[in-house]
Amino acid sequence: MKTVTASDANRQFSSVLREVAHGEVITVVSRGKPVATISPAKAANAQRSAAKLTLLKRLNRQAATGARNWNRNELYEN
């Protein structure tokens, strides 16, 4: 993890984004205190994908409940 000051992040934003795109996690500090963390979007997508997989596995194990006496056409009004 890399740390940069807010003013450096502002002046070199393109460079910061390039580093983040290559997997670097950057903490932005202002007056010595962390104020933001910039991380790759892929990391968030990986977490979301893992959560989705977990949910789908659980739903596939769960028995269906309720009556299924309708069809697709009945769901939509013409």
PDB file of N, CA, C and O in Angstrom:
ATOM      1  N   MET A   1       0.845  -1.167   0.000  1.00  0.00           N
ATOM      2  CA  MET A   1       0.000   0.000   0.000  1.00  0.00           C
ATOM      3  C   MET A   1       0.893   1.233   0.000  1.00  0.00           C
ATOM      4  O   MET A   1       1.893   1.298   0.714  1.00  0.00           O
ATOM      5  N   LYS A   2       0.513   2.194  -0.806  1.00  0.00           N
ATOM      6  CA  LYS A   2       1.280   3.422  -0.961  1.00  0.00           C
ATOM      7  C   LYS A   2       0.505   4.573  -0.322  1.00  0.00           C
ATOM      8  O   LYS A   2      -0.725   4.556  -0.300  1.00  0.00           O
ATOM      9  N   THR A   3       1.217   5.567   0.194  1.00  0.00           N
ATOM     10  CA  THR A   3       0.589   6.734   0.795  1.00  0.00           C
ATOM     11  C   THR A   3       1.054   7.988   0.061  1.00  0.00           C
ATOM     12  O   THR A   3       2.243   8.152  -0.213  1.00  0.00           O
ATOM     13  N   VAL A   4       0.104   8.873  -0.254  1.00  0.00           N
ATOM     14  CA  VAL A   4       0.432  10.152  -0.888  1.00  0.00           C
ATOM     15  C   VAL A   4      -0.341  11.255  -0.178  1.00  0.00           C
ATOM     16  O   VAL A   4      -1.400  11.015   0.403  1.00  0.00           O
ATOM     17  N   THR A   5       0.204  12.470  -0.233  1.00  0.00           N
ATOM     18  CA  THR A   5      -0.516  13.604   0.337  1.00  0.00           C
ATOM     19  C   THR A   5      -1.633  14.010  -0.611  1.00  0.00           C
ATOM     20  O   THR A   5      -1.601  13.693  -1.800  1.00  0.00           O
ATOM     21  N   ALA A   6      -2.611  14.707  -0.079  1.00  0.00           N
ATOM     22  CA  ALA A   6      -3.742  15.150  -0.886  1.00  0.00           C
ATOM     23  C   ALA A   6      -3.270  16.075  -2.010  1.00  0.00           C
ATOM     24  O   ALA A   6      -3.759  15.985  -3.136  1.00  0.00           O
ATOM     25  N   SER A   7      -2.325  16.959  -1.706  1.00  0.00           N
ATOM     26  CA  SER A   7      -1.846  17.882  -2.733  1.00  0.00           C
ATOM     27  C   SER A   7      -1.095  17.135  -3.840  1.00  0.00           C
ATOM     28  O   SER A   7      -1.241  17.469  -5.016  1.00  0.00           O
ATOM     29  N   ASP A   8      -0.283  16.117  -3.472  1.00  0.00           N
ATOM     30  CA  ASP A   8       0.413  15.320  -4.488  1.00  0.00           C
ATOM     31  C   ASP A   8      -0.580  14.518  -5.326  1.00  0.00           C
ATOM     32  O   ASP A   8      -0.423  14.400  -6.541  1.00  0.00           O
ATOM     33  N   ALA A   9      -1.596  13.969  -4.674  1.00  0.00           N
ATOM     34  CA  ALA A   9      -2.613  13.206  -5.399  1.00  0.00           C
ATOM     35  C   ALA A   9      -3.339  14.110  -6.384  1.00  0.00           C
ATOM     36  O   ALA A   9      -3.667  13.691  -7.494  1.00  0.00           O
ATOM     37  N   ASN A  10      -3.589  15.346  -5.979  1.00  0.00           N
ATOM     38  CA  ASN A  10      -4.261  16.304  -6.849  1.00  0.00           C
ATOM     39  C   ASN A  10      -3.388  16.674  -8.049  1.00  0.00           C
ATOM     40  O   ASN A  10      -3.865  16.708  -9.183  1.00  0.00           O
ATOM     41  N   ARG A  11      -2.123  16.948  -7.794  1.00  0.00           N
ATOM     42  CA  ARG A  11      -1.218  17.346  -8.877  1.00  0.00           C
ATOM     43  C   ARG A  11      -0.904  16.201  -9.832  1.00  0.00           C
ATOM     44  O   ARG A  11      -0.711  16.424 -11.027  1.00  0.00           O
ATOM     45  N   GLN A  12      -0.853  14.989  -9.315  1.00  0.00           N
ATOM     46  CA  GLN A  12      -0.443  13.831 -10.118  1.00  0.00           C
ATOM     47  C   GLN A  12      -1.567  12.799 -10.226  1.00  0.00           C
ATOM     48  O   GLN A  12      -1.319  11.596 -10.150  1.00  0.00           O
ATOM     49  N   PHE A  13      -2.799  13.273 -10.404  1.00  0.00           N
ATOM     50  CA  PHE A  13      -3.943  12.374 -10.376  1.00  0.00           C
ATOM     51  C   PHE A  13      -3.874  11.302 -11.458  1.00  0.00           C
ATOM     52  O   PHE A  13      -4.216  10.146 -11.207  1.00  0.00           O
ATOM     53  N   SER A  14      -3.442  11.669 -12.643  1.00  0.00           N
ATOM     54  CA  SER A  14      -3.339  10.679 -13.725  1.00  0.00           C
ATOM     55  C   SER A  14      -2.366   9.568 -13.347  1.00  0.00           C
ATOM     56  O   SER A  14      -2.619   8.393 -13.610  1.00  0.00           O
ATOM     57  N   SER A  15      -1.270   9.944 -12.739  1.00  0.00           N
ATOM     58  CA  SER A  15      -0.274   8.967 -12.313  1.00  0.00           C
ATOM     59  C   SER A  15      -0.835   8.063 -11.212  1.00  0.00           C
ATOM     60  O   SER A  15      -0.608   6.853 -11.214  1.00  0.00           O
ATOM     61  N   VAL A  16      -1.560   8.658 -10.283  1.00  0.00           N
ATOM     62  CA  VAL A  16      -2.182   7.884  -9.203  1.00  0.00           C
ATOM     63  C   VAL A  16      -3.157   6.870  -9.797  1.00  0.00           C
ATOM     64  O   VAL A  16      -3.154   5.703  -9.404  1.00  0.00           O
ATOM     65  N   LEU A  17      -3.987   7.308 -10.738  1.00  0.00           N
ATOM     66  CA  LEU A  17      -4.947   6.389 -11.360  1.00  0.00           C
ATOM     67  C   LEU A  17      -4.252   5.267 -12.122  1.00  0.00           C
ATOM     68  O   LEU A  17      -4.719   4.128 -12.110  1.00  0.00           O
ATOM     69  N   ARG A  18      -3.147   5.577 -12.780  1.00  0.00           N
ATOM     70  CA  ARG A  18      -2.388   4.539 -13.493  1.00  0.00           C
ATOM     71  C   ARG A  18      -1.891   3.476 -12.511  1.00  0.00           C
ATOM     72  O   ARG A  18      -1.979   2.279 -12.785  1.00  0.00           O
ATOM     73  N   GLU A  19      -1.368   3.921 -11.367  1.00  0.00           N
ATOM     74  CA  GLU A  19      -0.872   2.970 -10.368  1.00  0.00           C
ATOM     75  C   GLU A  19      -2.003   2.115  -9.821  1.00  0.00           C
ATOM     76  O   GLU A  19      -1.843   0.910  -9.627  1.00  0.00           O
ATOM     77  N   VAL A  20      -3.145   2.741  -9.574  1.00  0.00           N
ATOM     78  CA  VAL A  20      -4.308   2.006  -9.068  1.00  0.00           C
ATOM     79  C   VAL A  20      -4.769   0.992 -10.107  1.00  0.00           C
ATOM     80  O   VAL A  20      -5.132  -0.130  -9.756  1.00  0.00           O
ATOM     81  N   ALA A  21      -4.758   1.370 -11.368  1.00  0.00           N
ATOM     82  CA  ALA A  21      -5.166   0.457 -12.444  1.00  0.00           C
ATOM     83  C   ALA A  21      -4.253  -0.767 -12.514  1.00  0.00           C
ATOM     84  O   ALA A  21      -4.664  -1.827 -12.984  1.00  0.00           O
ATOM     85  N   HIS A  22      -3.013  -0.615 -12.045  1.00  0.00           N
ATOM     86  CA  HIS A  22      -2.073  -1.738 -12.032  1.00  0.00           C
ATOM     87  C   HIS A  22      -2.107  -2.503 -10.713  1.00  0.00           C
ATOM     88  O   HIS A  22      -1.231  -3.330 -10.460  1.00  0.00           O
ATOM     89  N   GLY A  23      -3.112  -2.239  -9.864  1.00  0.00           N
ATOM     90  CA  GLY A  23      -3.302  -3.029  -8.656  1.00  0.00           C
ATOM     91  C   GLY A  23      -2.858  -2.376  -7.366  1.00  0.00           C
ATOM     92  O   GLY A  23      -3.052  -2.953  -6.295  1.00  0.00           O
ATOM     93  N   GLU A  24      -2.275  -1.208  -7.426  1.00  0.00           N
ATOM     94  CA  GLU A  24      -1.798  -0.529  -6.219  1.00  0.00           C
ATOM     95  C   GLU A  24      -2.977   0.054  -5.444  1.00  0.00           C
ATOM     96  O   GLU A  24      -3.903   0.607  -6.037  1.00  0.00           O
ATOM     97  N   VAL A  25      -2.939  -0.070  -4.118  1.00  0.00           N
ATOM     98  CA  VAL A  25      -3.912   0.575  -3.248  1.00  0.00           C
ATOM     99  C   VAL A  25      -3.223   1.798  -2.654  1.00  0.00           C
ATOM    100  O   VAL A  25      -2.144   1.684  -2.073  1.00  0.00           O
ATOM    101  N   ILE A  26      -3.837   2.958  -2.797  1.00  0.00           N
ATOM    102  CA  ILE A  26      -3.202   4.200  -2.376  1.00  0.00           C
ATOM    103  C   ILE A  26      -4.049   4.878  -1.314  1.00  0.00           C
ATOM    104  O   ILE A  26      -5.256   5.050  -1.485  1.00  0.00           O
ATOM    105  N   THR A  27      -3.402   5.265  -0.204  1.00  0.00           N
ATOM    106  CA  THR A  27      -4.049   6.023   0.848  1.00  0.00           C
ATOM    107  C   THR A  27      -3.672   7.488   0.695  1.00  0.00           C
ATOM    108  O   THR A  27      -2.496   7.829   0.566  1.00  0.00           O
ATOM    109  N   VAL A  28      -4.675   8.344   0.710  1.00  0.00           N
ATOM    110  CA  VAL A  28      -4.456   9.782   0.600  1.00  0.00           C
ATOM    111  C   VAL A  28      -4.539  10.377   1.996  1.00  0.00           C
ATOM    112  O   VAL A  28      -5.504  10.150   2.725  1.00  0.00           O
ATOM    113  N   VAL A  29      -3.506  11.149   2.361  1.00  0.00           N
ATOM    114  CA  VAL A  29      -3.468  11.772   3.686  1.00  0.00           C
ATOM    115  C   VAL A  29      -3.526  13.284   3.548  1.00  0.00           C
ATOM    116  O   VAL A  29      -2.996  13.868   2.602  1.00  0.00           O
ATOM    117  N   SER A  30      -4.182  13.894   4.511  1.00  0.00           N
ATOM    118  CA  SER A  30      -4.243  15.348   4.593  1.00  0.00           C
ATOM    119  C   SER A  30      -3.821  15.739   5.994  1.00  0.00           C
ATOM    120  O   SER A  30      -4.430  15.321   6.978  1.00  0.00           O
ATOM    121  N   ARG A  31      -2.777  16.540   6.075  1.00  0.00           N
ATOM    122  CA  ARG A  31      -2.225  16.960   7.364  1.00  0.00           C
ATOM    123  C   ARG A  31      -1.865  15.764   8.234  1.00  0.00           C
ATOM    124  O   ARG A  31      -2.044  15.775   9.452  1.00  0.00           O
ATOM    125  N   GLY A  32      -1.351  14.729   7.569  1.00  0.00           N
ATOM    126  CA  GLY A  32      -0.872  13.550   8.271  1.00  0.00           C
ATOM    127  C   GLY A  32      -1.928  12.521   8.641  1.00  0.00           C
ATOM    128  O   GLY A  32      -1.598  11.477   9.204  1.00  0.00           O
ATOM    129  N   LYS A  33      -3.191  12.797   8.335  1.00  0.00           N
ATOM    130  CA  LYS A  33      -4.267  11.859   8.688  1.00  0.00           C
ATOM    131  C   LYS A  33      -4.875  11.276   7.419  1.00  0.00           C
ATOM    132  O   LYS A  33      -5.133  12.011   6.466  1.00  0.00           O
ATOM    133  N   PRO A  34      -5.108   9.963   7.392  1.00  0.00           N
ATOM    134  CA  PRO A  34      -5.722   9.331   6.210  1.00  0.00           C
ATOM    135  C   PRO A  34      -7.138   9.863   5.988  1.00  0.00           C
ATOM    136  O   PRO A  34      -7.938   9.926   6.922  1.00  0.00           O
ATOM    137  N   VAL A  35      -7.441  10.241   4.756  1.00  0.00           N
ATOM    138  CA  VAL A  35      -8.772  10.748   4.436  1.00  0.00           C
ATOM    139  C   VAL A  35      -9.468   9.924   3.352  1.00  0.00           C
ATOM    140  O   VAL A  35     -10.690   9.986   3.217  1.00  0.00           O
ATOM    141  N   ALA A  36      -8.697   9.154   2.581  1.00  0.00           N
ATOM    142  CA  ALA A  36      -9.300   8.353   1.514  1.00  0.00           C
ATOM    143  C   ALA A  36      -8.381   7.210   1.134  1.00  0.00           C
ATOM    144  O   ALA A  36      -7.165   7.267   1.317  1.00  0.00           O
ATOM    145  N   THR A  37      -8.997   6.175   0.602  1.00  0.00           N
ATOM    146  CA  THR A  37      -8.254   5.056   0.043  1.00  0.00           C
ATOM    147  C   THR A  37      -8.743   4.840  -1.379  1.00  0.00           C
ATOM    148  O   THR A  37      -9.945   4.739  -1.626  1.00  0.00           O
ATOM    149  N   ILE A  38      -7.812   4.772  -2.297  1.00  0.00           N
ATOM    150  CA  ILE A  38      -8.155   4.526  -3.699  1.00  0.00           C
ATOM    151  C   ILE A  38      -7.662   3.130  -4.040  1.00  0.00           C
ATOM    152  O   ILE A  38      -6.475   2.827  -3.918  1.00  0.00           O
ATOM    153  N   SER A  39      -8.598   2.280  -4.472  1.00  0.00           N
ATOM    154  CA  SER A  39      -8.233   0.901  -4.791  1.00  0.00           C
ATOM    155  C   SER A  39      -8.813   0.522  -6.144  1.00  0.00           C
ATOM    156  O   SER A  39      -9.746   1.164  -6.625  1.00  0.00           O
ATOM    157  N   PRO A  40      -8.267  -0.513  -6.753  1.00  0.00           N
ATOM    158  CA  PRO A  40      -8.765  -0.942  -8.063  1.00  0.00           C
ATOM    159  C   PRO A  40     -10.225  -1.368  -8.003  1.00  0.00           C
ATOM    160  O   PRO A  40     -10.657  -1.986  -7.030  1.00  0.00           O
ATOM    161  N   ALA A  41     -10.968  -1.045  -9.024  1.00  0.00           N
ATOM    162  CA  ALA A  41     -12.374  -1.431  -9.104  1.00  0.00           C
ATOM    163  C   ALA A  41     -12.519  -2.947  -9.195  1.00  0.00           C
ATOM    164  O   ALA A  41     -13.527  -3.497  -8.751  1.00  0.00           O
ATOM    165  N   LYS A  42     -11.532  -3.624  -9.761  1.00  0.00           N
ATOM    166  CA  LYS A  42     -11.593  -5.078  -9.897  1.00  0.00           C
ATOM    167  C   LYS A  42     -11.706  -5.759  -8.547  1.00  0.00           C
ATOM    168  O   LYS A  42     -12.372  -6.788  -8.432  1.00  0.00           O
ATOM    169  N   ALA A  43     -11.067  -5.207  -7.520  1.00  0.00           N
ATOM    170  CA  ALA A  43     -11.136  -5.811  -6.191  1.00  0.00           C
ATOM    171  C   ALA A  43     -12.569  -5.837  -5.694  1.00  0.00           C
ATOM    172  O   ALA A  43     -13.013  -6.835  -5.126  1.00  0.00           O
ATOM    173  N   ALA A  44     -13.291  -4.757  -5.902  1.00  0.00           N
ATOM    174  CA  ALA A  44     -14.686  -4.704  -5.481  1.00  0.00           C
ATOM    175  C   ALA A  44     -15.519  -5.684  -6.297  1.00  0.00           C
ATOM    176  O   ALA A  44     -16.411  -6.335  -5.752  1.00  0.00           O
ATOM    177  N   ASN A  45     -15.242  -5.799  -7.594  1.00  0.00           N
ATOM    178  CA  ASN A  45     -15.978  -6.735  -8.435  1.00  0.00           C
ATOM    179  C   ASN A  45     -15.716  -8.172  -8.005  1.00  0.00           C
ATOM    180  O   ASN A  45     -16.621  -9.004  -8.058  1.00  0.00           O
ATOM    181  N   ALA A  46     -14.504  -8.475  -7.586  1.00  0.00           N
ATOM    182  CA  ALA A  46     -14.184  -9.823  -7.133  1.00  0.00           C
ATOM    183  C   ALA A  46     -14.981 -10.156  -5.870  1.00  0.00           C
ATOM    184  O   ALA A  46     -15.495 -11.265  -5.729  1.00  0.00           O
ATOM    185  N   GLN A  47     -15.077  -9.201  -4.965  1.00  0.00           N
ATOM    186  CA  GLN A  47     -15.861  -9.424  -3.752  1.00  0.00           C
ATOM    187  C   GLN A  47     -17.329  -9.605  -4.082  1.00  0.00           C
ATOM    188  O   GLN A  47     -17.998 -10.468  -3.514  1.00  0.00           O
ATOM    189  N   ARG A  48     -17.823  -8.801  -4.990  1.00  0.00           N
ATOM    190  CA  ARG A  48     -19.230  -8.904  -5.389  1.00  0.00           C
ATOM    191  C   ARG A  48     -19.511 -10.253  -6.052  1.00  0.00           C
ATOM    192  O   ARG A  48     -20.535 -10.881  -5.782  1.00  0.00           O
ATOM    193  N   SER A  49     -18.604 -10.691  -6.916  1.00  0.00           N
ATOM    194  CA  SER A  49     -18.772 -11.978  -7.585  1.00  0.00           C
ATOM    195  C   SER A  49     -18.770 -13.126  -6.585  1.00  0.00           C
ATOM    196  O   SER A  49     -19.559 -14.063  -6.708  1.00  0.00           O
ATOM    197  N   ALA A  50     -17.890 -13.055  -5.603  1.00  0.00           N
ATOM    198  CA  ALA A  50     -17.835 -14.095  -4.577  1.00  0.00           C
ATOM    199  C   ALA A  50     -19.129 -14.116  -3.767  1.00  0.00           C
ATOM    200  O   ALA A  50     -19.649 -15.189  -3.461  1.00  0.00           O
ATOM    201  N   ALA A  51     -19.645 -12.957  -3.423  1.00  0.00           N
ATOM    202  CA  ALA A  51     -20.897 -12.880  -2.665  1.00  0.00           C
ATOM    203  C   ALA A  51     -22.062 -13.420  -3.491  1.00  0.00           C
ATOM    204  O   ALA A  51     -22.936 -14.111  -2.968  1.00  0.00           O
ATOM    205  N   LYS A  52     -22.068 -13.099  -4.781  1.00  0.00           N
ATOM    206  CA  LYS A  52     -23.130 -13.589  -5.662  1.00  0.00           C
ATOM    207  C   LYS A  52     -23.090 -15.100  -5.770  1.00  0.00           C
ATOM    208  O   LYS A  52     -24.134 -15.751  -5.718  1.00  0.00           O
ATOM    209  N   LEU A  53     -21.896 -15.674  -5.921  1.00  0.00           N
ATOM    210  CA  LEU A  53     -21.754 -17.129  -5.987  1.00  0.00           C
ATOM    211  C   LEU A  53     -22.259 -17.801  -4.719  1.00  0.00           C
ATOM    212  O   LEU A  53     -22.959 -18.812  -4.777  1.00  0.00           O
ATOM    213  N   THR A  54     -21.900 -17.235  -3.579  1.00  0.00           N
ATOM    214  CA  THR A  54     -22.345 -17.776  -2.289  1.00  0.00           C
ATOM    215  C   THR A  54     -23.865 -17.756  -2.197  1.00  0.00           C
ATOM    216  O   THR A  54     -24.479 -18.735  -1.772  1.00  0.00           O
ATOM    217  N   LEU A  55     -24.471 -16.643  -2.596  1.00  0.00           N
ATOM    218  CA  LEU A  55     -25.932 -16.527  -2.560  1.00  0.00           C
ATOM    219  C   LEU A  55     -26.590 -17.539  -3.492  1.00  0.00           C
ATOM    220  O   LEU A  55     -27.554 -18.200  -3.106  1.00  0.00           O
ATOM    221  N   LEU A  56     -26.080 -17.666  -4.714  1.00  0.00           N
ATOM    222  CA  LEU A  56     -26.680 -18.605  -5.661  1.00  0.00           C
ATOM    223  C   LEU A  56     -26.572 -20.047  -5.183  1.00  0.00           C
ATOM    224  O   LEU A  56     -27.502 -20.833  -5.366  1.00  0.00           O
ATOM    225  N   LYS A  57     -25.444 -20.400  -4.573  1.00  0.00           N
ATOM    226  CA  LYS A  57     -25.292 -21.755  -4.031  1.00  0.00           C
ATOM    227  C   LYS A  57     -26.323 -22.017  -2.943  1.00  0.00           C
ATOM    228  O   LYS A  57     -26.923 -23.091  -2.890  1.00  0.00           O
ATOM    229  N   ARG A  58     -26.527 -21.020  -2.068  1.00  0.00           N
ATOM    230  CA  ARG A  58     -27.503 -21.182  -0.994  1.00  0.00           C
ATOM    231  C   ARG A  58     -28.911 -21.291  -1.564  1.00  0.00           C
ATOM    232  O   ARG A  58     -29.692 -22.131  -1.117  1.00  0.00           O
ATOM    233  N   LEU A  59     -29.244 -20.463  -2.534  1.00  0.00           N
ATOM    234  CA  LEU A  59     -30.578 -20.504  -3.129  1.00  0.00           C
ATOM    235  C   LEU A  59     -30.835 -21.823  -3.860  1.00  0.00           C
ATOM    236  O   LEU A  59     -31.958 -22.326  -3.845  1.00  0.00           O
ATOM    237  N   ASN A  60     -29.817 -22.380  -4.490  1.00  0.00           N
ATOM    238  CA  ASN A  60     -29.979 -23.659  -5.183  1.00  0.00           C
ATOM    239  C   ASN A  60     -30.211 -24.811  -4.208  1.00  0.00           C
ATOM    240  O   ASN A  60     -30.868 -25.791  -4.560  1.00  0.00           O
ATOM    241  N   ARG A  61     -29.688 -24.709  -3.002  1.00  0.00           N
ATOM    242  CA  ARG A  61     -29.910 -25.746  -1.991  1.00  0.00           C
ATOM    243  C   ARG A  61     -31.279 -25.613  -1.324  1.00  0.00           C
ATOM    244  O   ARG A  61     -31.819 -26.588  -0.802  1.00  0.00           O
ATOM    245  N   GLN A  62     -31.830 -24.413  -1.345  1.00  0.00           N
ATOM    246  CA  GLN A  62     -33.083 -24.125  -0.654  1.00  0.00           C
ATOM    247  C   GLN A  62     -34.273 -24.614  -1.472  1.00  0.00           C
ATOM    248  O   GLN A  62     -34.322 -24.415  -2.686  1.00  0.00           O
ATOM    249  N   ALA A  63     -35.215 -25.241  -0.817  1.00  0.00           N
ATOM    250  CA  ALA A  63     -36.418 -25.727  -1.499  1.00  0.00           C
ATOM    251  C   ALA A  63     -37.322 -24.556  -1.864  1.00  0.00           C
ATOM    252  O   ALA A  63     -37.433 -23.583  -1.119  1.00  0.00           O
ATOM    253  N   ALA A  64     -37.968 -24.667  -3.024  1.00  0.00           N
ATOM    254  CA  ALA A  64     -38.909 -23.641  -3.466  1.00  0.00           C
ATOM    255  C   ALA A  64     -40.152 -23.678  -2.590  1.00  0.00           C
ATOM    256  O   ALA A  64     -40.594 -24.746  -2.169  1.00  0.00           O
ATOM    257  N   THR A  65     -40.709 -22.509  -2.320  1.00  0.00           N
ATOM    258  CA  THR A  65     -41.923 -22.438  -1.504  1.00  0.00           C
ATOM    259  C   THR A  65     -42.989 -21.672  -2.266  1.00  0.00           C
ATOM    260  O   THR A  65     -42.681 -20.903  -3.176  1.00  0.00           O
ATOM    261  N   GLY A  66     -44.233 -21.881  -1.895  1.00  0.00           N
ATOM    262  CA  GLY A  66     -45.333 -21.147  -2.515  1.00  0.00           C
ATOM    263  C   GLY A  66     -45.874 -21.860  -3.733  1.00  0.00           C
ATOM    264  O   GLY A  66     -45.239 -22.753  -4.293  1.00  0.00           O
ATOM    265  N   ALA A  67     -47.063 -21.443  -4.128  1.00  0.00           N
ATOM    266  CA  ALA A  67     -47.739 -22.049  -5.280  1.00  0.00           C
ATOM    267  C   ALA A  67     -47.159 -21.505  -6.576  1.00  0.00           C
ATOM    268  O   ALA A  67     -46.824 -20.325  -6.674  1.00  0.00           O
ATOM    269  N   ARG A  68     -47.048 -22.369  -7.558  1.00  0.00           N
ATOM    270  CA  ARG A  68     -46.546 -21.974  -8.873  1.00  0.00           C
ATOM    271  C   ARG A  68     -47.635 -22.234  -9.917  1.00  0.00           C
ATOM    272  O   ARG A  68     -47.426 -22.968 -10.883  1.00  0.00           O
ATOM    273  N   ASN A  69     -48.796 -21.618  -9.704  1.00  0.00           N
ATOM    274  CA  ASN A  69     -49.920 -21.870 -10.602  1.00  0.00           C
ATOM    275  C   ASN A  69     -50.134 -20.711 -11.579  1.00  0.00           C
ATOM    276  O   ASN A  69     -51.273 -20.426 -11.948  1.00  0.00           O
ATOM    277  N   TRP A  70     -49.090 -20.054 -11.994  1.00  0.00           N
ATOM    278  CA  TRP A  70     -49.156 -18.961 -12.958  1.00  0.00           C
ATOM    279  C   TRP A  70     -48.144 -19.229 -14.060  1.00  0.00           C
ATOM    280  O   TRP A  70     -47.243 -20.055 -13.909  1.00  0.00           O
ATOM    281  N   ASN A  71     -48.304 -18.524 -15.162  1.00  0.00           N
ATOM    282  CA  ASN A  71     -47.321 -18.654 -16.234  1.00  0.00           C
ATOM    283  C   ASN A  71     -46.758 -17.281 -16.583  1.00  0.00           C
ATOM    284  O   ASN A  71     -47.253 -16.259 -16.106  1.00  0.00           O
ATOM    285  N   ARG A  72     -45.751 -17.264 -17.392  1.00  0.00           N
ATOM    286  CA  ARG A  72     -45.044 -16.024 -17.728  1.00  0.00           C
ATOM    287  C   ARG A  72     -45.963 -14.978 -18.354  1.00  0.00           C
ATOM    288  O   ARG A  72     -45.865 -13.794 -18.031  1.00  0.00           O
ATOM    289  N   ASN A  73     -46.836 -15.399 -19.233  1.00  0.00           N
ATOM    290  CA  ASN A  73     -47.731 -14.453 -19.918  1.00  0.00           C
ATOM    291  C   ASN A  73     -48.662 -13.752 -18.939  1.00  0.00           C
ATOM    292  O   ASN A  73     -49.033 -12.600 -19.166  1.00  0.00           O
ATOM    293  N   GLU A  74     -49.039 -14.407 -17.879  1.00  0.00           N
ATOM    294  CA  GLU A  74     -49.931 -13.805 -16.885  1.00  0.00           C
ATOM    295  C   GLU A  74     -49.239 -12.701 -16.098  1.00  0.00           C
ATOM    296  O   GLU A  74     -49.908 -11.864 -15.492  1.00  0.00           O
ATOM    297  N   LEU A  75     -47.926 -12.686 -16.099  1.00  0.00           N
ATOM    298  CA  LEU A  75     -47.196 -11.660 -15.346  1.00  0.00           C
ATOM    299  C   LEU A  75     -47.232 -10.307 -16.019  1.00  0.00           C
ATOM    300  O   LEU A  75     -47.053  -9.284 -15.358  1.00  0.00           O
ATOM    301  N   TYR A  76     -47.459 -10.279 -17.305  1.00  0.00           N
ATOM    302  CA  TYR A  76     -47.397  -9.039 -18.079  1.00  0.00           C
ATOM    303  C   TYR A  76     -48.752  -8.708 -18.667  1.00  0.00           C
ATOM    304  O   TYR A  76     -49.435  -9.561 -19.235  1.00  0.00           O
ATOM    305  N   GLU A  77     -49.122  -7.444 -18.516  1.00  0.00           N
ATOM    306  CA  GLU A  77     -50.394  -7.010 -19.113  1.00  0.00           C
ATOM    307  C   GLU A  77     -50.158  -6.610 -20.559  1.00  0.00           C
ATOM    308  O   GLU A  77     -49.121  -6.032 -20.885  1.00  0.00           O
ATOM    309  N   ASN A  78     -51.092  -6.907 -21.407  1.00  0.00           N
ATOM    310  CA  ASN A  78     -50.965  -6.565 -22.832  1.00  0.00           C
ATOM    311  C   ASN A  78     -51.438  -5.158 -23.105  1.00  0.00           C
ATOM    312  O   ASN A  78     -51.402  -4.705 -24.249  1.00  0.00           O
TER     313      ASN A  78
END
